[in-house]
Amino acid sequence: MFCNAEQILSEGVNEKAFPSAAYAVGCKNEVFLKGVLGNRQELPTKIKADIDTLYDMASLTKVVCTTMIALKFIESGKLLLTDTLDKYYDMTDAPDGRAGVTVKQLMTHTSGITPHIALSKYAADPRGKNEVIIKSEPVCRPGEQVYYSCMGYMLLADILEKISDKSLDELACEYVFVPLKMERSGFNPKEENVAATEFSSVRNTYIKGKVHDENAYFLGGVSGNAGLFSCVSDMINYARMISCRGVFEGKQYISSRMFDIAVHNFTSGKAEARGLGFQLCAEDITFPGGDLFSVGSYGHTGFTGTSVFADNETGLWILLLTNAVHYGRDKTKYFCYRRKFHNAVVSEFFKKHY
């Protein structure tokens, strides 16, 4: 089973859509397929990837770390979806409406906060990031439209740190990595077995072991939007948990009610279907997981070439970790192969089980 899907990934490596791929497929707690192919580094020298290679997860940080911590805080009464920014920040010089932006709007990317700011150009050091984000010009009124915002997720992570008086990496360890047995996941990895991302003219090297995202790098490698490094074995545990709707190894990691709310479509009729952190599959909206996931399926992608998705109806999950940006930021070929891979997996799964 899944021979066609693996062949598609092999073609993707040969066609230089991505240098390497670590991948896994399963249904709820069962793992059907786990593998790796290609080189974790092509340039300046070739180094093979293996099953233990760490990948820069990029924006998967949002759903693996920041979102999970927020959901745990909501469950425990430390945080409300209706909490507004003016509860945590001085909003004196903020644009109109910014003070009333809610945690829910941060998590559904409907805050109106601009998607991207090059923080290093506007802040003398990382401590100034919140002021820069809060004072930034909005792209729309809060709640009006979905604009996927890394900046909003930076504020969400900062709120979590304020509530707990702990750093995001400490919170991720306590609330995510330990309970989900993700033993090799973390920020700013020390080991050598890490997939290289792209060449940076600023850093004058191929990036390896340091976060690819420029803002997360400016913030020291730990940010609510990016910075997580993980491997396929650890991410399998996360995929199993979300496909079981919050249950991990027989225990309720996230309550069933909380998880149902997290994958509810709060943005029907808008540009993207969004739950709390999760991107959702909806009719008439292109889904990055391909064409065959059921409506209501959920997951996320990362800019470096990573993704995890779970099917809403069957519990099928698909994990794909690549370092596609090693060849540069034009990932057109990668997007095509990702969709074909997911379509092949879903098709073969249904042929076998339905």
C-alpha positions as CSV (number, residue, x, y, z in Angstrom):
1,M,0.0,0.0,0.0
2,F,1.1,3.6,-0.8
3,C,3.6,2.5,-3.4
4,N,2.3,5.2,-5.8
5,A,2.5,7.8,-3.1
6,E,6.1,7.0,-2.3
7,Q,7.0,7.0,-6.0
8,I,5.6,10.5,-6.3
9,L,7.9,11.7,-3.5
10,S,10.8,10.0,-5.2
11,E,10.0,11.8,-8.4
12,G,9.8,15.1,-6.5
13,V,13.4,14.5,-5.2
14,N,14.7,13.6,-8.6
15,E,13.0,16.7,-10.1
16,K,14.5,18.9,-7.4
17,A,11.2,20.0,-6.0
18,F,12.7,19.2,-2.5
19,P,16.1,17.6,-1.5
20,S,14.6,15.2,1.1
21,A,11.4,14.0,2.6
22,A,10.6,12.3,5.8
23,Y,7.0,11.1,5.7
24,A,4.4,9.0,7.6
25,V,0.8,7.9,7.1
26,G,-1.6,6.4,9.6
27,C,-5.1,6.3,10.8
28,K,-5.7,7.4,14.4
29,N,-3.2,5.4,16.5
30,E,-2.1,3.1,13.7
31,V,0.9,3.9,11.6
32,F,0.8,2.4,8.1
33,L,3.9,4.0,6.6
34,K,7.1,5.7,7.7
35,G,10.1,6.6,5.6
36,V,12.7,9.0,4.4
37,L,14.5,9.7,1.1
38,G,16.9,12.2,-0.4
39,N,19.6,14.4,1.1
40,R,19.2,16.7,4.1
41,Q,21.8,18.9,2.4
42,E,22.6,19.2,-1.3
43,L,24.8,22.3,-1.2
44,P,27.6,22.9,-0.7
45,T,28.1,19.1,-0.2
46,K,25.6,16.2,-0.2
47,I,24.6,14.6,3.1
48,K,21.9,11.9,3.2
49,A,18.8,12.3,5.3
50,D,17.8,9.6,7.7
51,I,14.8,8.8,9.9
52,D,16.3,10.9,12.8
53,T,16.9,14.1,10.7
54,L,15.4,17.2,12.3
55,Y,13.5,19.6,10.1
56,D,12.7,23.3,10.5
57,M,9.0,23.1,11.0
58,A,8.4,26.8,10.3
59,S,4.7,27.7,10.7
60,L,3.9,24.2,12.1
61,T,5.2,25.9,15.2
62,K,1.9,27.7,15.3
63,V,-0.3,24.6,15.7
64,V,2.2,22.2,17.4
65,C,3.3,24.7,20.1
66,T,1.5,28.0,20.3
67,T,-2.0,26.7,19.6
68,M,-1.7,23.7,21.9
69,I,-0.5,25.9,24.8
70,A,-3.3,28.3,24.2
71,L,-5.9,25.5,24.2
72,K,-4.5,24.2,27.5
73,F,-4.6,27.6,29.0
74,I,-8.3,28.1,27.9
75,E,-9.2,24.7,29.4
76,S,-7.6,25.6,32.7
77,G,-9.2,29.1,32.9
78,K,-5.9,31.0,32.4
79,L,-7.0,32.5,29.1
80,L,-10.3,33.4,27.4
81,L,-11.0,33.5,23.7
82,T,-12.7,36.8,24.4
83,D,-9.7,38.4,26.1
84,T,-8.7,41.5,24.2
85,L,-5.3,43.0,23.6
86,D,-5.9,46.0,25.9
87,K,-5.9,43.5,28.8
88,Y,-2.2,42.8,28.2
89,Y,-0.8,45.9,26.5
90,D,-0.8,49.7,26.5
91,M,-2.9,50.5,23.4
92,T,-2.6,54.3,23.6
93,D,-1.0,54.7,20.2
94,A,-2.6,51.7,18.5
95,P,-4.8,52.0,15.4
96,D,-8.6,52.3,15.9
97,G,-10.1,48.9,16.8
98,R,-6.8,47.3,17.7
99,A,-7.4,47.4,21.4
100,G,-10.5,45.2,21.0
101,V,-8.8,42.5,19.0
102,T,-9.5,39.2,20.7
103,V,-7.5,36.0,21.3
104,K,-10.0,34.2,19.1
105,Q,-9.2,36.7,16.3
106,L,-5.5,36.1,16.7
107,M,-6.0,32.4,16.5
108,T,-8.3,32.5,13.5
109,H,-6.2,35.1,11.7
110,T,-9.0,37.6,11.6
111,S,-7.3,40.2,13.7
112,G,-6.6,42.6,10.8
113,I,-2.9,42.7,12.0
114,T,-0.6,42.8,9.0
115,P,0.7,39.4,7.9
116,H,4.4,40.4,8.0
117,I,6.7,43.0,9.3
118,A,10.5,42.9,9.0
119,L,11.0,43.5,12.8
120,S,14.7,44.0,12.6
121,K,14.1,47.2,10.5
122,Y,11.8,48.8,13.1
123,A,12.9,47.4,16.5
124,A,16.3,48.1,18.0
125,D,16.1,44.7,19.7
126,P,13.6,41.9,20.3
127,R,12.1,43.6,23.3
128,G,10.5,46.2,21.0
129,K,8.6,43.7,18.8
130,N,5.2,44.0,20.6
131,E,5.1,47.8,20.2
132,V,6.0,47.6,16.5
133,I,3.2,45.0,15.9
134,I,0.6,46.8,18.0
135,K,1.2,50.1,16.2
136,S,1.3,48.6,12.7
137,E,-1.2,49.7,10.1
138,P,-4.2,47.2,9.9
139,V,-5.0,45.4,6.7
140,C,-8.7,45.3,7.5
141,R,-11.1,45.8,10.4
142,P,-10.9,43.1,13.1
143,G,-13.1,40.2,12.1
144,E,-13.7,41.4,8.6
145,Q,-11.5,39.0,6.7
146,V,-8.8,36.3,7.0
147,Y,-5.3,37.6,6.6
148,Y,-2.8,34.9,7.8
149,S,-0.7,36.8,10.2
150,C,2.6,35.6,11.7
151,M,2.6,38.9,13.7
152,G,-0.7,38.0,15.4
153,Y,0.8,34.7,16.5
154,M,3.8,36.4,17.9
155,L,1.5,38.5,20.1
156,L,-0.4,35.3,21.1
157,A,2.8,33.7,22.3
158,D,3.8,36.8,24.2
159,I,0.4,36.7,26.0
160,L,1.0,33.1,26.9
161,E,4.4,34.1,28.3
162,K,2.9,37.0,30.3
163,I,0.2,34.8,31.8
164,S,2.6,32.1,32.9
165,D,5.8,34.1,33.5
166,K,7.6,31.4,31.4
167,S,9.2,31.5,28.0
168,L,7.5,29.9,25.0
169,D,10.2,27.1,24.8
170,E,9.6,26.3,28.5
171,L,5.9,26.2,27.9
172,A,6.2,24.0,24.8
173,C,8.3,21.5,26.8
174,E,5.8,21.4,29.6
175,Y,2.6,21.4,27.7
176,V,3.5,19.7,24.4
177,F,6.8,17.8,24.2
178,V,6.7,16.0,27.5
179,P,3.0,14.9,27.4
180,L,3.2,13.9,23.7
181,K,6.6,12.2,24.2
182,M,8.2,14.4,21.5
183,E,11.7,13.7,22.9
184,R,13.8,15.3,20.1
185,S,11.6,18.4,19.4
186,G,12.6,21.9,20.5
187,F,14.0,25.3,19.5
188,N,17.6,26.0,18.6
189,P,18.8,22.4,18.2
190,K,22.4,21.6,19.2
191,E,22.8,18.4,17.2
192,E,24.2,18.1,13.6
193,N,21.6,16.0,12.0
194,V,19.4,18.8,10.8
195,A,18.1,19.4,7.2
196,A,19.6,22.5,5.6
197,T,17.3,25.3,4.3
198,E,18.2,28.0,1.9
199,F,21.4,30.0,1.4
200,S,21.2,33.3,3.3
201,S,23.1,36.3,1.8
202,V,22.7,38.0,5.2
203,R,24.1,35.1,7.2
204,N,26.5,34.1,4.3
205,T,25.8,30.4,4.6
206,Y,23.3,27.7,4.0
207,I,21.0,27.8,7.1
208,K,21.2,24.7,9.2
209,G,20.3,24.3,12.8
210,K,19.1,27.9,13.0
211,V,15.5,28.9,12.2
212,H,14.9,29.9,8.6
213,D,12.2,32.6,9.4
214,E,13.9,36.0,9.7
215,N,11.7,37.3,12.4
216,A,12.0,34.2,14.6
217,Y,15.8,34.4,14.0
218,F,15.8,38.1,15.1
219,L,13.9,37.0,18.3
220,G,16.6,34.4,19.1
221,G,15.0,31.4,17.5
222,V,12.0,31.1,19.8
223,S,8.8,32.7,18.4
224,G,5.1,32.0,18.3
225,N,5.1,31.8,14.6
226,A,8.2,29.7,13.9
227,G,11.3,28.2,15.4
228,L,10.3,24.6,16.2
229,F,12.6,21.8,14.9
230,S,11.2,18.2,15.0
231,C,11.6,14.8,13.4
232,V,9.1,12.4,11.8
233,S,8.9,10.1,14.8
234,D,8.0,12.9,17.2
235,M,5.5,14.5,14.7
236,I,3.8,11.1,14.4
237,N,2.8,11.4,18.0
238,Y,1.3,14.8,17.3
239,A,-0.5,13.6,14.2
240,R,-1.9,10.6,16.1
241,M,-3.2,13.0,18.8
242,I,-5.0,15.4,16.4
243,S,-6.4,12.5,14.4
244,C,-7.9,11.1,17.6
245,R,-9.3,14.5,18.3
246,G,-7.3,15.3,21.4
247,V,-6.6,11.8,22.7
248,F,-3.1,10.5,23.0
249,E,-2.3,6.9,24.1
250,G,-5.7,6.5,25.7
251,K,-5.6,9.7,27.7
252,Q,-7.4,13.0,27.0
253,Y,-4.6,15.4,26.1
254,I,-7.1,18.1,25.0
255,S,-10.7,17.7,26.1
256,S,-13.1,16.6,23.3
257,R,-15.1,19.8,23.6
258,M,-12.0,22.0,23.4
259,F,-10.8,20.1,20.4
260,D,-14.1,20.2,18.6
261,I,-14.1,24.0,19.0
262,A,-10.5,24.2,17.8
263,V,-11.4,22.6,14.5
264,H,-14.7,24.4,14.0
265,N,-14.8,26.7,11.0
266,F,-15.1,30.2,12.4
267,T,-14.5,31.9,9.1
268,S,-17.2,30.6,6.8
269,G,-17.6,32.8,3.7
270,K,-14.2,34.3,4.1
271,A,-11.0,33.8,2.1
272,E,-9.8,30.8,4.1
273,A,-11.4,28.3,6.4
274,R,-9.9,28.7,9.9
275,G,-10.3,27.1,13.3
276,L,-8.3,28.0,16.3
277,G,-4.8,27.8,14.8
278,F,-5.8,25.1,12.3
279,Q,-6.4,25.5,8.6
280,L,-9.5,23.6,7.5
281,C,-10.8,22.0,4.4
282,A,-14.0,23.7,3.1
283,E,-16.0,23.6,-0.2
284,D,-14.8,26.0,-2.9
285,I,-11.6,26.8,-1.1
286,T,-8.3,25.3,-2.3
287,F,-6.9,23.0,0.5
288,P,-3.1,22.6,0.6
289,G,-3.6,18.9,1.5
290,G,-4.9,18.1,-1.9
291,D,-8.3,17.4,-3.4
292,L,-9.6,14.4,-1.5
293,F,-9.7,15.3,2.1
294,S,-13.3,15.5,3.5
295,V,-14.8,18.8,4.4
296,G,-13.8,19.8,7.9
297,S,-10.4,18.1,7.7
298,Y,-7.7,20.1,9.5
299,G,-3.9,20.7,9.7
300,H,-1.3,23.2,8.8
301,T,1.7,23.8,6.6
302,G,5.1,25.3,7.1
303,F,7.0,27.6,4.7
304,T,10.1,25.4,4.6
305,G,8.1,22.5,3.1
306,T,6.4,20.8,6.1
307,S,2.8,19.8,6.6
308,V,0.5,17.7,8.7
309,F,-3.2,17.0,8.0
310,A,-5.9,14.8,9.5
311,D,-9.1,13.7,7.7
312,N,-12.2,14.7,9.5
313,E,-14.3,11.6,8.6
314,T,-11.8,8.7,8.8
315,G,-9.0,9.8,11.1
316,L,-6.5,9.3,8.3
317,W,-3.4,11.5,8.8
318,I,-0.5,12.4,6.6
319,L,2.8,13.9,7.7
320,L,5.3,15.3,5.2
321,L,8.5,17.0,6.2
322,T,10.8,18.5,3.6
323,N,13.4,21.2,3.2
324,A,12.1,22.5,-0.1
325,V,13.5,26.0,0.5
326,H,17.0,24.6,0.2
327,Y,16.6,25.3,-3.5
328,G,15.1,28.7,-3.0
329,R,11.8,30.2,-2.1
330,D,10.0,29.4,-5.4
331,K,8.2,26.2,-4.2
332,T,5.8,25.8,-7.2
333,K,7.0,22.3,-8.0
334,Y,6.9,21.3,-4.3
335,F,3.3,22.5,-4.0
336,C,2.4,20.3,-7.0
337,Y,4.1,17.2,-5.6
338,R,2.6,17.8,-2.1
339,R,-0.9,17.8,-3.5
340,K,-0.2,14.7,-5.7
341,F,1.3,12.8,-2.8
342,H,-1.7,13.5,-0.6
343,N,-4.2,12.6,-3.3
344,A,-2.4,9.3,-3.9
345,V,-2.3,8.5,-0.1
346,V,-6.0,9.2,0.3
347,S,-6.9,7.2,-2.8
348,E,-4.9,4.2,-1.8
349,F,-6.3,4.3,1.8
350,F,-9.8,4.2,0.5
351,K,-9.1,1.4,-1.9
352,K,-7.8,-0.7,0.9
353,H,-10.2,0.2,3.7
354,Y,-13.5,1.2,2.0
